[in-house]
Amino acid sequence: MEIEALKNRWVELEKKLEQNKSLNERFIKEMIDRRAGKIDTAINRLLFRDIYALVFMLVMFACLLVCFTYILRAKVILCFGI
C-alpha cells in the first residue's frame, strides 16, 4: 500500500511540475514580448530623433547656402559697383 501511495504522490508531483513548467514558459514569453515592445518603441524614438535632426540640418544648410550666395552677390556688387 505504501508503494501505491508513493506512486500516486509521484504522479501528482509530476503533474504539478508540468503545470509550473507551462506557467513559467508563458510568463517568460510575456516578459520577452513586453521587452521587445519596449525595444521597438525606443528604436522608433531614436529614428524619429534622427529624422528630425536630418531635416533640421537640411533646412540649416539651405539657409546657409542662401546667406552665402547673398553675401557673395553683395561682394560682387561692391567690387564692381553694380
C-alpha atoms as an extended CHARMM CRD file, in Angstrom:
* protein
*
        82  EXT
         1         1  MET       CA              0.0000000000        0.0000000000        0.0000000000  PROA      1               0.0000000000
         2         2  GLU       CA              2.8520000000        2.3510000000        0.7750000000  PROA      2               0.0000000000
         3         3  ILE       CA              4.3240000000        1.8770000000       -2.7090000000  PROA      3               0.0000000000
         4         4  GLU       CA              0.9740000000        2.7420000000       -4.3020000000  PROA      4               0.0000000000
         5         5  ALA       CA              0.7620000000        5.9060000000       -2.1870000000  PROA      5               0.0000000000
         6         6  LEU       CA              4.2800000000        6.8780000000       -3.2690000000  PROA      6               0.0000000000
         7         7  LYS       CA              3.4130000000        6.2380000000       -6.9250000000  PROA      7               0.0000000000
         8         8  ASN       CA              0.2630000000        8.3500000000       -6.6200000000  PROA      8               0.0000000000
         9         9  ARG       CA              2.1850000000       11.1070000000       -4.8960000000  PROA      9               0.0000000000
        10        10  TRP       CA              4.8440000000       10.9230000000       -7.6140000000  PROA      10              0.0000000000
        11        11  VAL       CA              2.1950000000       11.2990000000      -10.3320000000  PROA      11              0.0000000000
        12        12  GLU       CA              0.6590000000       14.2860000000       -8.5140000000  PROA      12              0.0000000000
        13        13  LEU       CA              4.0350000000       15.9760000000       -8.1870000000  PROA      13              0.0000000000
        14        14  GLU       CA              4.8030000000       15.3030000000      -11.8340000000  PROA      14              0.0000000000
        15        15  LYS       CA              1.5050000000       16.9230000000      -12.8730000000  PROA      15              0.0000000000
        16        16  LYS       CA              2.2470000000       19.9240000000      -10.6640000000  PROA      16              0.0000000000
        17        17  LEU       CA              5.7180000000       20.2040000000      -12.1310000000  PROA      17              0.0000000000
        18        18  GLU       CA              4.3150000000       20.1270000000      -15.6620000000  PROA      18              0.0000000000
        19        19  GLN       CA              1.7860000000       22.8410000000      -14.7730000000  PROA      19              0.0000000000
        20        20  ASN       CA              4.5330000000       25.0040000000      -13.2750000000  PROA      20              0.0000000000
        21        21  LYS       CA              6.6810000000       24.4580000000      -16.3380000000  PROA      21              0.0000000000
        22        22  SER       CA              3.9470000000       25.5780000000      -18.7300000000  PROA      22              0.0000000000
        23        23  LEU       CA              3.1290000000       28.5370000000      -16.4810000000  PROA      23              0.0000000000
        24        24  ASN       CA              6.7970000000       29.5800000000      -16.3620000000  PROA      24              0.0000000000
        25        25  GLU       CA              7.0740000000       29.2980000000      -20.1350000000  PROA      25              0.0000000000
        26        26  ARG       CA              4.0380000000       31.5360000000      -20.5610000000  PROA      26              0.0000000000
        27        27  PHE       CA              5.4730000000       34.1180000000      -18.1360000000  PROA      27              0.0000000000
        28        28  ILE       CA              8.7950000000       34.0850000000      -19.9550000000  PROA      28              0.0000000000
        29        29  LYS       CA              7.0810000000       34.5950000000      -23.3180000000  PROA      29              0.0000000000
        30        30  GLU       CA              5.0890000000       37.5140000000      -21.9020000000  PROA      30              0.0000000000
        31        31  MET       CA              8.2400000000       39.0900000000      -20.4630000000  PROA      31              0.0000000000
        32        32  ILE       CA             10.0540000000       38.7310000000      -23.7860000000  PROA      32              0.0000000000
        33        33  ASP       CA              7.1110000000       40.2270000000      -25.6650000000  PROA      33              0.0000000000
        34        34  ARG       CA              6.9400000000       43.1880000000      -23.2770000000  PROA      34              0.0000000000
        35        35  ARG       CA             10.6900000000       43.7270000000      -23.5480000000  PROA      35              0.0000000000
        36        36  ALA       CA             10.5200000000       43.5370000000      -27.3370000000  PROA      36              0.0000000000
        37        37  GLY       CA              7.7560000000       46.1520000000      -27.3180000000  PROA      37              0.0000000000
        38        38  LYS       CA              9.8740000000       48.4820000000      -25.2040000000  PROA      38              0.0000000000
        39        39  ILE       CA             12.8370000000       47.9970000000      -27.5050000000  PROA      39              0.0000000000
        40        40  ASP       CA             10.6770000000       48.7630000000      -30.5390000000  PROA      40              0.0000000000
        41        41  THR       CA              9.4240000000       51.9990000000      -29.0110000000  PROA      41              0.0000000000
        42        42  ALA       CA             12.9640000000       53.0070000000      -28.0530000000  PROA      42              0.0000000000
        43        43  ILE       CA             14.1690000000       52.3550000000      -31.5930000000  PROA      43              0.0000000000
        44        44  ASN       CA             11.2420000000       54.3250000000      -33.0060000000  PROA      44              0.0000000000
        45        45  ARG       CA             12.0690000000       57.2650000000      -30.7540000000  PROA      45              0.0000000000
        46        46  LEU       CA             15.7040000000       57.1930000000      -31.8540000000  PROA      46              0.0000000000
        47        47  LEU       CA             14.7200000000       57.0100000000      -35.5130000000  PROA      47              0.0000000000
        48        48  PHE       CA             12.3350000000       59.9380000000      -35.0760000000  PROA      48              0.0000000000
        49        49  ARG       CA             15.1120000000       61.9800000000      -33.4950000000  PROA      49              0.0000000000
        50        50  ASP       CA             17.4890000000       61.0920000000      -36.3230000000  PROA      50              0.0000000000
        51        51  ILE       CA             14.9470000000       62.0460000000      -38.9740000000  PROA      51              0.0000000000
        52        52  TYR       CA             14.1770000000       65.2860000000      -37.1310000000  PROA      52              0.0000000000
        53        53  ALA       CA             17.8950000000       66.0950000000      -36.9100000000  PROA      53              0.0000000000
        54        54  LEU       CA             18.3800000000       65.3430000000      -40.6070000000  PROA      54              0.0000000000
        55        55  VAL       CA             15.5160000000       67.6370000000      -41.6230000000  PROA      55              0.0000000000
        56        56  PHE       CA             16.8320000000       70.3480000000      -39.3050000000  PROA      56              0.0000000000
        57        57  MET       CA             20.3260000000       70.0740000000      -40.7870000000  PROA      57              0.0000000000
        58        58  LEU       CA             18.9680000000       70.2270000000      -44.3440000000  PROA      58              0.0000000000
        59        59  VAL       CA             16.9930000000       73.3680000000      -43.5180000000  PROA      59              0.0000000000
        60        60  MET       CA             20.0320000000       74.9320000000      -41.8720000000  PROA      60              0.0000000000
        61        61  PHE       CA             22.1810000000       74.0020000000      -44.8700000000  PROA      61              0.0000000000
        62        62  ALA       CA             19.6600000000       75.6370000000      -47.2050000000  PROA      62              0.0000000000
        63        63  CYS       CA             19.6480000000       78.7820000000      -45.0430000000  PROA      63              0.0000000000
        64        64  LEU       CA             23.4390000000       78.9130000000      -45.0240000000  PROA      64              0.0000000000
        65        65  LEU       CA             23.5160000000       78.4280000000      -48.7710000000  PROA      65              0.0000000000
        66        66  VAL       CA             21.0920000000       81.3180000000      -49.2740000000  PROA      66              0.0000000000
        67        67  CYS       CA             23.0870000000       83.5320000000      -46.9030000000  PROA      67              0.0000000000
        68        68  PHE       CA             26.3520000000       82.5970000000      -48.5940000000  PROA      68              0.0000000000
        69        69  THR       CA             25.0210000000       83.3900000000      -52.0640000000  PROA      69              0.0000000000
        70        70  TYR       CA             23.5860000000       86.6730000000      -50.7800000000  PROA      70              0.0000000000
        71        71  ILE       CA             26.9430000000       87.6440000000      -49.2700000000  PROA      71              0.0000000000
        72        72  LEU       CA             28.7430000000       86.6010000000      -52.4380000000  PROA      72              0.0000000000
        73        73  ARG       CA             26.4040000000       88.7460000000      -54.5520000000  PROA      73              0.0000000000
        74        74  ALA       CA             26.8930000000       91.6570000000      -52.1640000000  PROA      74              0.0000000000
        75        75  LYS       CA             30.6760000000       91.3670000000      -52.5380000000  PROA      75              0.0000000000
        76        76  VAL       CA             30.3740000000       91.2270000000      -56.3120000000  PROA      76              0.0000000000
        77        77  ILE       CA             28.1740000000       94.3150000000      -56.2710000000  PROA      77              0.0000000000
        78        78  LEU       CA             30.6600000000       96.1450000000      -54.0370000000  PROA      78              0.0000000000
        79        79  CYS       CA             33.6330000000       95.1210000000      -56.1550000000  PROA      79              0.0000000000
        80        80  PHE       CA             32.1470000000       96.0760000000      -59.4910000000  PROA      80              0.0000000000
        81        81  GLY       CA             29.8540000000       98.8300000000      -58.3170000000  PROA      81              0.0000000000
        82        82  ILE       CA             26.8320000000       97.2440000000      -59.9760000000  PROA      82              0.0000000000
